[in-house]
Amino acid sequence: MLKFLSKVKIEFNALDPRIASCMEFLAQCNARKAKESNPACQLQVKRRTDDHPPQITVTFVNGVEEAFDATSTPAQTIRTMILEKGQMLETEQMFREAGEKWPVIIPEEELHQSFPGTKPRKAEEKKQ
């Protein structure tokens, strides 16, 4: 997960009962495997004394920053979102390194073509 990130900032008030997601996400970030995937990723923990809701802010390696409300977003959901966006970054990088344009634009007419080895579904099959 950390291999796609350059920075993680976790903010919470230790007395706030809504910090479960922050604590779980912090534990995931501190896991040996996560740290080994990107030792350069900065991990900041800000312990607050006000009533600001728990928040997790991540910065992707391409500089895009995203903040999550940790009171309503489970740590696993945040992790899944990071992995999905990270895979998109990897795909984009792969296309750019191959000299291809990004994003890939597929012409509308190609989306409706049949391909060898496949057969179009009949109208009555589509209804079922």
DRENDO-1510 file (C-alpha; in Angstrom, 1 decimal, always signed):
<recs>
REC; n; res; u; v; w
REC; 1; MET; +0.0; +0.0; +0.0 .
REC; 2; LEU; +2.7; +2.5; +0.9 .
REC; 3; LYS; +4.6; +1.9; -2.3 .
REC; 4; PHE; +2.1; +4.2; -4.1 .
REC; 5; LEU; +2.4; +7.0; -1.4 .
REC; 6; SER; +5.0; +9.6; -0.6 .
REC; 7; LYS; +3.3; +10.8; +2.6 .
REC; 8; VAL; +0.7; +9.7; +5.1 .
REC; 9; LYS; -0.7; +12.1; +7.7 .
REC; 10; ILE; -3.0; +10.8; +10.4 .
REC; 11; GLU; -4.7; +13.3; +12.7 .
REC; 12; PHE; -6.8; +12.5; +15.7 .
REC; 13; ASN; -7.6; +13.4; +19.3 .
REC; 14; ALA; -6.7; +10.5; +21.6 .
REC; 15; LEU; -9.8; +11.0; +23.7 .
REC; 16; ASP; -12.1; +10.9; +20.7 .
REC; 17; PRO; -14.1; +7.6; +20.6 .
REC; 18; ARG; -14.2; +7.7; +16.8 .
REC; 19; ILE; -10.4; +7.0; +16.3 .
REC; 20; ALA; -10.7; +3.3; +15.5 .
REC; 21; SER; -10.1; +3.7; +11.8 .
REC; 22; CYS; -7.0; +5.9; +12.4 .
REC; 23; MET; -5.5; +3.4; +14.8 .
REC; 24; GLU; -6.1; +0.5; +12.4 .
REC; 25; PHE; -4.7; +2.5; +9.5 .
REC; 26; LEU; -1.6; +3.5; +11.5 .
REC; 27; ALA; -1.0; -0.1; +12.5 .
REC; 28; GLN; -1.2; -1.1; +8.8 .
REC; 29; CYS; +1.3; +1.7; +7.9 .
REC; 30; ASN; +3.7; +0.6; +10.7 .
REC; 31; ALA; +3.6; -3.1; +9.6 .
REC; 32; ARG; +7.1; -4.3; +8.5 .
REC; 33; LYS; +5.9; -5.4; +5.0 .
REC; 34; ALA; +4.3; -1.9; +4.4 .
REC; 35; LYS; +7.4; -0.1; +5.5 .
REC; 36; GLU; +9.6; -2.3; +3.3 .
REC; 37; SER; +7.5; -1.6; +0.3 .
REC; 38; ASN; +8.4; +2.1; +0.4 .
REC; 39; PRO; +10.9; +3.2; +3.2 .
REC; 40; ALA; +10.9; +6.8; +1.8 .
REC; 41; CYS; +7.2; +7.3; +2.5 .
REC; 42; GLN; +6.8; +9.9; +5.3 .
REC; 43; LEU; +4.4; +8.9; +8.1 .
REC; 44; GLN; +3.2; +11.8; +10.2 .
REC; 45; VAL; +0.9; +11.4; +13.3 .
REC; 46; LYS; -0.7; +14.6; +14.6 .
REC; 47; ARG; -2.3; +14.2; +18.0 .
REC; 48; ARG; -4.9; +16.9; +18.3 .
REC; 49; THR; -6.4; +18.5; +21.4 .
REC; 50; ASP; -9.5; +20.0; +19.7 .
REC; 51; ASP; -12.7; +18.4; +18.5 .
REC; 52; HIS; -11.5; +18.1; +14.9 .
REC; 53; PRO; -12.8; +14.8; +13.5 .
REC; 54; PRO; -10.2; +12.0; +12.9 .
REC; 55; GLN; -8.7; +12.4; +9.5 .
REC; 56; ILE; -6.3; +10.5; +7.2 .
REC; 57; THR; -4.6; +12.4; +4.4 .
REC; 58; VAL; -2.4; +10.6; +1.8 .
REC; 59; THR; -0.2; +12.0; -0.9 .
REC; 60; PHE; +0.4; +9.7; -3.9 .
REC; 61; VAL; +3.8; +9.5; -5.6 .
REC; 62; ASN; +2.4; +11.7; -8.4 .
REC; 63; GLY; +1.6; +14.5; -5.9 .
REC; 64; VAL; -2.1; +14.0; -5.7 .
REC; 65; GLU; -3.4; +14.5; -2.2 .
REC; 66; GLU; -6.6; +12.9; -0.8 .
REC; 67; ALA; -8.1; +13.3; +2.6 .
REC; 68; PHE; -10.5; +10.8; +4.2 .
REC; 69; ASP; -12.9; +11.3; +7.1 .
REC; 70; ALA; -11.8; +8.6; +9.4 .
REC; 71; THR; -15.0; +8.8; +11.5 .
REC; 72; SER; -17.1; +7.3; +8.6 .
REC; 73; THR; -14.5; +5.5; +6.4 .
REC; 74; PRO; -13.1; +2.2; +7.6 .
REC; 75; ALA; -9.4; +1.7; +7.4 .
REC; 76; GLN; -9.8; -1.3; +5.0 .
REC; 77; THR; -11.9; +0.9; +2.6 .
REC; 78; ILE; -9.1; +3.6; +2.6 .
REC; 79; ARG; -6.5; +0.9; +2.0 .
REC; 80; THR; -8.6; -0.5; -0.9 .
REC; 81; MET; -9.0; +2.9; -2.5 .
REC; 82; ILE; -5.2; +3.5; -2.2 .
REC; 83; LEU; -4.4; +0.2; -3.9 .
REC; 84; GLU; -6.9; +0.8; -6.7 .
REC; 85; LYS; -5.5; +4.3; -7.4 .
REC; 86; GLY; -2.0; +2.9; -7.2 .
REC; 87; GLN; -2.7; +0.3; -9.8 .
REC; 88; MET; -4.0; +3.1; -12.1 .
REC; 89; LEU; -0.8; +5.0; -11.5 .
REC; 90; GLU; +1.2; +1.9; -12.4 .
REC; 91; THR; -0.8; +1.3; -15.6 .
REC; 92; GLU; -0.4; +5.0; -16.6 .
REC; 93; GLN; +3.3; +4.8; -16.0 .
REC; 94; MET; +3.5; +1.6; -18.1 .
REC; 95; PHE; +1.7; +3.2; -21.0 .
REC; 96; ARG; +3.8; +6.4; -20.9 .
REC; 97; GLU; +7.1; +4.4; -20.8 .
REC; 98; ALA; +5.9; +2.5; -23.8 .
REC; 99; GLY; +5.3; +5.8; -25.6 .
REC; 100; GLU; +1.5; +5.5; -25.6 .
REC; 101; LYS; -0.9; +8.3; -24.9 .
REC; 102; TRP; -2.7; +8.4; -21.6 .
REC; 103; PRO; -5.5; +8.2; -20.9 .
REC; 104; VAL; -6.3; +5.5; -23.5 .
REC; 105; ILE; -9.2; +6.6; -25.7 .
REC; 106; ILE; -11.2; +3.7; -27.2 .
REC; 107; PRO; -13.3; +4.9; -30.2 .
REC; 108; GLU; -17.0; +4.2; -29.7 .
REC; 109; GLU; -17.3; +2.0; -32.8 .
REC; 110; GLU; -14.5; -0.3; -31.4 .
REC; 111; LEU; -16.5; -0.8; -28.2 .
REC; 112; HIS; -19.3; -2.5; -30.1 .
REC; 113; GLN; -17.2; -4.8; -32.3 .
REC; 114; SER; -17.4; -8.5; -31.9 .
REC; 115; PHE; -14.1; -10.3; -31.4 .
REC; 116; PRO; -12.8; -13.6; -32.8 .
REC; 117; GLY; -13.8; -16.4; -30.5 .
REC; 118; THR; -16.8; -14.6; -29.1 .
REC; 119; LYS; -20.3; -14.6; -30.3 .
REC; 120; PRO; -22.9; -11.9; -29.7 .
REC; 121; ARG; -25.7; -12.7; -27.2 .
REC; 122; LYS; -29.1; -13.1; -28.6 .
REC; 123; ALA; -31.8; -10.7; -27.4 .
REC; 124; GLU; -33.7; -13.3; -25.3 .
REC; 125; GLU; -30.4; -14.3; -23.6 .
REC; 126; LYS; -29.8; -10.7; -22.5 .
REC; 127; LYS; -33.2; -10.5; -20.8 .
REC; 128; GLN; -32.5; -13.5; -18.5 .
</recs>
